[in-house]
Each structure stands twice: as structure tokens, then as C-alpha cells.
Amino acid sequence: MDNEKEVQVSKEKSENVNVPDSLKKMMEKQGYHFVGRHSATKTCEYTKSSLKKGGKVCYKCQFYGIRSWRCIQATPAIGCNLACAFCWRIIPEEVGIKWNELNALGSWDDPDTIVEGLIKEQRRLVSGFKGMANVDQKRWNEANDPAHVALSLTGEPLFYPRMSALLEAFHRRGISTFLVTNGTMVHALKALTVMPTQLYVSIQAPDREVYEKTVRPKTLNAWENFQKLLEVFATLKTRRVFRLTLVKGLNMLNPEGYAELIGKGRPDYVEVKGFVYVGGARGAERNLSYEQMPNKEEILEFAKRIAELSGYRFVDYHESSKVALLCSSEETERNRRINFAKP
């Protein structure tokens, strides 16, 4: 049992901050499926692909050995305290929806309710693949028994105040957890009594000036909190990963700055990913363009430069995801592919 306390707000306030129906409808049109009041899931393209004979698998399968067809893509909280320019998510104010997503909800769903709801929805989402001629039936059977969950779909998962209990609920069911945080929720991270199987922090910029332009924070002291979180991150006893999303002309610069952040957070792995011009990133408010997507050669050159500056090892590249992998040592390279969960 975790000792995290739910945020308590009045009934009147909760009626004002619950996820607006208009936002839910927009997200549902994009393929999101809501579970309970504030959690959501969406079938990953690699889950769909990997169910097919000869289909592509995701970078987590290639880099770390997870099985793409057995992975749930989800979040326990769709709100976020950043408005990153490159993010695919719908930012409410950009589409005329008045919702203060920084406020806690009036009440939060129980961890076991969320887990059971996500598993049930995952089974429903893959049910349509059964019997298709090009589907691997063994994989389809395994997809109905999820072994992994990526808490990275949209929003900031650490908004959910009972994260330790949620992680524990997944782990009790033999499901490994991949938690991605935007790097500002330092108090929530310090409060965890259960660690995810693999913890990611998004590294959006090499310095404060670029950070402010890239993440467009909705709260004060985001950069300061990010720096504090890196100090905590370096001490955590779990597999730890930095994820860089690079946009040409915005944050794909100053590799020395990124190397300095790597030295501070000391992750086991660093993923250097190219920005993809999809979803919300195409909105006029973001001021981005198709041309700002780096190509393979540019990503590899930048990743190898960071590796050189930080002392990390460049070891792999996933073509369709446009992401390179750096490892901190020979040991982390040897141990990167492990059996995370269920046989």
C-alpha cells in the first residue's frame, strides 16, 4: 500500500476541472480510448504492425527486448504542465477549450480499477485482428495477455497522485512498466515508493533559453525543477533513460549542453530521437514545419557527437522511429535486452 495522499478538492471545484467532454471527443476522433475518468489508451502502430506476419516492431523491442504486440500504450492522466512545441498532443487552449489542466481532478480512480480497465480495453482493441489472414495467431493470443505498459501516451503521468500503487498493481500482474516524465515533477518522483521497470525523463533542451522556447512551460520554475529532478534521477535504483526529441532550428544544437545534462543525471541509456511533424505539432500556434524533421544522417551525427562528449557508447538505431541508442557502459549494453515480464 502506498502512502501517497490524493489531492482533495471541493465538489464545486471538481466539476470545473474534470476533463471536458469536448476535449474527450476530439481525442477519441484521434484514436484515444478513455478508461475511467482521466486515463486513456491508444493502440500503438507498432502493436498493430507486430501482430502481422513479418510486421515491424518498435524501438523498445529492438533496443530492450520487449514484445511490441504485448504492450499497452497508456496514461493515467492526460493533463500536462508543459506545452512542448514538438508534442503531438492536443493542447486545450490552442483549440479553444477552456480547461485548466494544471488543477487536480476532484477525485482519482483507484489504481486497480485503472489497470483492469486498461487490460480490458487492450483486449477489445486487438480483438479485431483475430482471424485475419496476415496475423500471427500465436502473437494475437499473447497480445490478450499484456506483458508491458508504456505510461507515455500523452500528458504527464506523474500528475496521478497514486503512482506507486499503480506501478505496484501492474507489477503484481507480471506487467513491466515504462514510465516517461517530462522532468518537472521532482516532488512526485521523490515520493515514489515503487519504481517503474524503466524510467524515462524527457530532455527537451540543452540550456534554459532553448528550454523556455521549446517546452513553453505553464508553471513557474520549470527549468529549476528540471535541474533538481536530474539530481534525484541519478540516485534512483531502476533502469534509467534520457529521451531527447530533436527539432532542427529549435533544440537540435549545443551537443555540449546535452552532454553536461547527461553527466548530471547519469542515465543508463540515452535515446536520441528525431522530431516527427504529426498531430498537434502541425498547428499554426507551434510555428514548426515539415522541414524541421532531421533525417537519419543528421540524427546519427548528433547522437555520435553527444556520445563522444559524454563518454557514452553509440550502439543502435531504429530506422522507422528515427531514434539512436547510447549506452553508458559495456555492462549496460550487455544487459539492455532482458526478459522484462511474463514468459
Secondary structure, DSSP 8 states (H G I E B T S, - for coil): ----------HHHHHHHS--HHHHHHHHHTT-EEETTTEEE---HHHHHHTBTT----HHHHHH---GGGEEEEES----S---TT--S--GGGGT----TTS--SS---HHHHHHHHHHHHHHHHGGGTT-TTB-HHHHHHHTS--EEEE-SSS-GGGSTTHHHHHHHHHHTT-EEEEEE-S--HHHHHT-SS--SEEEEEE--SSHHHHHHHH--SSTTHHHHHHHHHHHHTT-SSEEEEEEEE-TTTTS--HHHHHHHHHHH--SEEEEEE----GGGGSGGG---GGGS--HHHHHHHHHHHHHHHT-EEEEEETTTTEEEEESSHHHHHTSS---S--
